Amino acid sequence: MVDHTLSLQSPAPTHALLDASFATIDWQAPWLRHLYQLNYLSKKVEMLSKQVDNSEVMASGFKASNTQDSDIKNSISYSTTVIAEVLNTAMAQKNTEHENQPQTKPTQGNKAHALQFVSQDVLPEGEAYESFIATTGNIPTRDNLHDLFNGSIWLTFPKTKALLNYHHMCEITEQGIGDSRGRIRDTITVFDENGAILVTADTSIGEALINFNWQASLVAPRDKWDKPLAPSADAKAAVYIFGHALLEQLIQPRKSLCAHSVVINVSPDFFGLALPERMSYLDSRLAEQMHTLLSQEDITPRKLAPLPILGVPHFWADNADARFYDDSHVFRNGRRQKV
């Protein structure tokens, strides 16, 4: 019988639990600062992505006496992956410190299930990914950057992710699984993979973004924008990335990267909240807004406002120069609303 358990206490001379791509993550990047459990995730992923021998593991504090770390070392089996175990531990920490275990949003004939991260191998052959999550609460997870960021968004926006899964299931129940996803599932997928949220206490900023008016949304009100590494209670606007594929692409930032965004208007008090409280409030608001949006008869991905992500004030040093926005190949005129 083959023992599938991975242990950092193994006497083998060298281990590479995660490949080197994980070591390229800049955890101080402004577009990552909103993720729950950032300190835990960054430290564990950085450690696990290095070539380490047993003595280095012990020196780094990854000891068997540490219950959480020991759980990761000793419980990885065919049913979980390294990233799944890291995410499960991060979720347990979050639940203890802030809120209850997140759950799926049940469709008719189904019940809510507590979420946990499992190996992709647990997904039955032929079963849709979204259906498996909805009916079991298990989120298939591979040891790659894409699934690390997907899990991080589940930790940060659990209500919204559950809501998107709910709408996937409603469409699957009604339409089945075919060659085409349809306009609702297309919109969900675009936002899930590439979405961003503009939160603002100044409605003119959101209106300008929707109208492709980059000067009025990103340039002229620059002083009103929050600095991710130094949040201010006086700020009037901020962007938080939702799309996990977009976060993966930002490992190698490019000016052409463009998010598909929604605008959420808030009171100025929002910016006086600590980051965990901001995210909890935003998760509830975003779930409500996405439910309304996805319930529209004419919903398509075009309802999401394009946002060149490196143009967000304080996301990229070069955008401090207003000429950064003169690049018409990135900051396009777009489909402005008629007055």
N, C-alpha and C positions, 0 to 999 in steps of 0.2 A: 504494500500500500504506500502511495506517494504522499509525503507530508507537504502540503501546500503552504504551510505557515511560514511567513517571513519574520525573522527576528534580528534586531540590531545587536543582540547579544551573541549571534552566531560566531564561532571561532574562525570563520573564513577570513582571509587576510584583507580583502577589499570588498566594498559594497557600493553600488550605485543605485539607490532606490528610485531616483528620478533622473531623467537625462539632463544634459547641460542647458537645455532651453529654459528651464525654470530659473537658472541662475542669472538669466538676462533680464528678469523682471526688475524694473526700477520702482520699488515700493514707495518711494517718495514722490513719484509723479503726481501732479495735481489731480489727474482724472481718476486716481485710485484712492484718494484720501477718504472717501465717504464709505468705503466698504467696512462692514462690521468685522470685528475680530482681526483688524489689519495687522496689529502687532503679533498676534499669535500666528496667523497665516504666514506672514512674511518670514518670521524666524524659523518656523518649522519647515516651510518649503525651501528656504535657503539652505538649511542644514541638510535636508534630505536630497538636495540636488548636487551635493558635493561627493566626491570620492572620499569615503571615510573608513578607517579601520576601527577595530573595537576600542583601542585605547583613546582615539580621538572622540569617539562617541561618548565615552565615559567622561572625558575631560570637558566636553561641551555641555555637560549637564543632562544628557539624555540617559538617565539612570533608571534602573528597574524600580527603585523606591518611589519614583514619581508616577502616580497612578495613571494620569492622563497620557503621558508619554509611553508608559509601559503598555497601555491599551493599544496604542498605535503599533508598537513593535510586535506585540504578541498575538494580536487578533486578526491580522491580515491573512485572509484565506481566499479560496476560490470565490467566495461570495462578496468580497470587498476588494478595494484597491488601496494603494497608499494614499491617493488624494481623497478617496471616499472616507477613509478613517480620519484624516486630518479635518475634513469638513464636518464629520459627525462629532468630533471632539469640540470643534469651534461652535457648532450648534448647541451642544450641551452646555458650554460655558455661557453662551448668550441667553439660553433659556433660564439658567440659574440666576443670572445677573439682571435680566431685563423683563422677560416675558415667558409665556407658556410655550410648549412644544407647537411649532407651526403644523398646519394640517392642509390637506387638499380641500377644495371646495366641491362638495358632492353634487353630481347631476342626478336626475330622476332615476331611482332604482339603485343608487349607489350610496355609500356612506362616507363620511369624512375619515381620512386615514392620516395618522401621524407620519411626518416625513422622515426619511433616512436615506443616506447615500449608499449605494451598493455597486458592485461590479457590473459592467456592461454585459458580462457573460451570464448574468442572472436573467436578463431579458429573454423571454421565450422566443424561439425562432418564429417569425411571421407575425408577432404581436407589435402593434404600433407603440412607439416610444411614449406618446402622450397618454394612450389608454393604459399602459402599464403603470404609469405614475398615478393616474386617477383611481385605479382600482386596487392599488396596493400601498401607495405612499412611498414606494421605492423609486429613487432617482438614479437611473443607470449612469455610471461615472467611470471614465477612463483616466489613465494617468497621462493626461496631456493638458496643455495650457487652456484649450477651449473649455474643457470640463471643469478645470479649476475655477475659471472665471464664471462659468455658469453656476457652479455651486456657491460662489461668493455672492452672486446676485440673489440666489434663493435665500441666503442668510440675511441679506440686506432688505430685500423687498418680498417677503414670503407671501403676503396677501395678494400682491399684484401677480406674482408668478403663478399662484394657485388660481387666480381669476383667469389668466390667459389659458391655463390648462383646462379650466372649466369650459371656456368657449371653444377650445379645440374639440373637447368631448361632445359638446352640443352639436357641432358641425359634423363630427364623425358619426354620431348617432343618426343624424338626419340625412347626410349625404353619403356616408360610407367612406372607404379609402379608395381613391381613384387616382388617375394620372394627374389630375389638377386639384390643387388644394381649395380653390375658390377664393373669392375676394376677402372673406372674413379671416380665414386661416392664413391667407397671404399677408394681410395686415398684421396679424399676430406675429407671424414669423419675422417680418421685416423689423418690427419694433423689438421683439425678443432678441434678435441677433444684433441689431444695429441702432437701437433706440437711445434717446437721451431725453432728459427732463429739464426744461427751462423753468425755474421757480422764480417768480418775481413779485415784488410789492409795488411795481410801477407798471401798470398795464400797457403803457405806450411802448415799452421795450418788447413785450411779447407780440404786440400788434405789428411792430416794425419787423420783427423776425419773420412772422408769417407772410409779410408782404415783401420779403427779400430786400428789405431796406437795411443794409449792413451798417451804414453810417449811423442810423438812428437807434439801432439795436446793440451794436458791438463797439462802435468807435466813440461817438459823442458822449454816451453815458458811462464811459469806462470807469470813472471814479465811483459809480454806484455799484460796481460789480464786486462780489465777495472774492477774497483771496483764499483759495483752498488751504494753503499752509498757514494762514493767519486769519481765521474767520472773524468777521466784525458784526456786531449787533446793529450797526448803522448801514449795512449793505442793503441793496434793493434787488439784486439779481444774482443767481448762481445756476450753474449747470451741473447735473449729476448724470453720469452715464449708466444706462440700464443694459445696453446690448453687450452680451458677453463676447461675441465675435469681434465687436469693435474694440473692446479692451485687449483682446488678443492681437489685433492688428496694430494697436498702439504700442506694442513691444518695440516696433520700429516705426516711429511717428513719421507721417507724410502729410504735407500740406493739403493734399487732395482728399484726405479721409473726410467723409461727410456722414453725419448722423441723421437719423430720421426722428424728429423731436415732437413732443407735445409741450404745451405751455400750461403751467398751473399758477394761477394768481393766488397770492397769500397776503395776509396782513403783515405789516412791518415786524410784528412780534415774532414771526417765524425765525428771523435772523438773530434773535436773542436767545434762541434755544441752543443747548449743547448738541453736538453732532448726533448722538444716539436718538435724542428726542426729535431732532429734525427728520431723521430717516424714518422713525416710527410714524410720525405724523404724515410724512410724504407718502409712505407706503399705503396708508389708508386712503388718502386723497387720490393717489394715482390709480388704485384699484377701482374707485368709484368712477373716475374720469374715463378709464379704459372700458369699463362696462358700458357707460353711456355711448362712447364712441363706437364700440363694436356692435352696438344695438341699432345703429343707424342703417337705414335701408340702402343708402348709397355709399357705404363705407368701402374705401379702397386704400392702399398704401399712400396715395396722393394726399390723403387727409393729414399725413405726418409732415411737419415742416422741415425741409432740409437745413442742416446746420453744419458748415465746415468746422470740425471740432477743434482744430488748432487755432481757429479764430476767436474762441472764447477768451475774453480778457483774463490774463494771469495764467492761462494754460500753457502758453508758449512764449518764450522771451521775445522772439522776433515780432510778435503782434503789438508790442509797445510802440512800434513805429507805424503810424497810420497808413503808410504806403504799402504795408503788408496786405491790406485789403483791396489794393488796386488790381490785383490779379483776377481778371475777368473769367479765366478758365476755372477758377475755384469759387469766387464770389460772383455768381451769375445773376443776371437780372431776374430770371425766373418768372413765375406766374403771379404777378402782382394783382391784388384785388382791385376791382373797380370801385371808385369813390362814388 
